[in-house]
Amino acid sequence: MRYWNDHDMGGWGFGLMAVGILLLLGTLVVVAVALGRYLGQLPPQSPPDGQLVPPPSPEQVLSERYARGEIDADEYRHRLDTLRSGPAGPVSG
């Protein structure tokens, strides 16, 4: 009578090993995706000399939107005139 299966892995052992490997691979994929999302949300690094780059001005942002084709020439001119006219009064609402 053999009780210990002669130190070989039986059917349950193979099944549990397969489930364990799938759980391990799934965990690695989840960690890789989470790390990728985290690194994708980090702010850009400052230049090596330690000087901070100022954010783009509103006129630069507007020019970039016009260059990408997000707004047409009329809307660009209207918004540029609005920006250059100075701060607006309080908004009622």
C-alpha positions in Angstrom: 0.0 0.0 0.0 1.4 3.4 -1.0 0.1 6.3 0.8 2.4 9.1 -0.4 2.1 8.6 -4.1 5.8 7.9 -4.3 6.7 11.6 -3.9 5.2 12.5 -7.3 2.7 15.3 -7.8 -0.8 14.2 -8.4 -3.7 15.7 -10.3 -4.5 18.2 -7.5 -0.9 19.3 -7.4 -0.8 20.1 -11.1 -4.1 22.0 -10.8 -3.0 24.0 -7.9 0.3 24.8 -9.5 -1.5 26.0 -12.7 -3.9 28.2 -10.6 -0.9 29.6 -8.7 1.0 30.5 -11.8 -2.1 32.2 -13.3 -2.5 34.2 -10.1 1.2 35.2 -10.1 1.0 36.3 -13.8 -2.2 38.2 -13.2 -0.6 40.0 -10.3 2.4 40.9 -12.3 0.2 42.3 -15.1 -1.8 44.4 -12.7 1.4 45.8 -11.1 2.9 46.6 -14.5 -0.3 48.4 -15.6 -0.6 50.4 -12.3 3.1 51.3 -12.5 2.7 52.5 -16.1 -0.3 54.6 -15.2 1.5 56.1 -12.2 4.6 57.0 -14.3 2.4 58.4 -17.0 0.8 60.9 -14.6 4.1 62.2 -13.1 4.8 65.9 -13.9 7.6 66.6 -16.4 11.1 66.8 -14.9 12.6 70.2 -14.4 15.7 71.0 -16.6 19.0 69.7 -15.3 20.3 73.2 -14.4 17.5 73.6 -11.9 15.7 76.4 -13.6 11.9 75.9 -13.8 10.2 76.3 -17.1 7.2 78.7 -16.8 3.8 77.4 -18.1 2.7 78.6 -21.5 0.9 81.9 -21.6 -2.8 81.9 -22.6 -1.8 83.4 -26.0 0.6 80.5 -26.6 -2.1 77.9 -25.7 -4.5 79.7 -28.1 -1.9 79.7 -30.8 -1.2 76.0 -30.3 -4.9 75.2 -30.5 -5.2 77.2 -33.8 -2.1 75.4 -35.2 -3.6 72.0 -34.4 -6.9 73.0 -36.2 -9.0 72.9 -33.0 -10.3 76.4 -33.7 -10.7 78.4 -37.0 -9.2 81.8 -37.8 -12.3 83.8 -36.8 -12.5 82.2 -33.4 -8.7 82.6 -33.0 -8.9 86.3 -33.7 -11.9 86.8 -31.4 -10.4 85.0 -28.5 -7.0 86.7 -29.0 -8.8 90.1 -29.0 -10.6 89.1 -25.8 -7.3 88.0 -24.2 -5.6 91.3 -25.1 -8.5 93.5 -24.0 -7.7 92.8 -20.3 -9.5 91.1 -17.5 -13.3 90.8 -17.7 -15.6 92.1 -15.1 -17.3 89.9 -12.6 -19.5 87.2 -14.0 -23.1 87.5 -12.9 -25.0 84.3 -12.5 
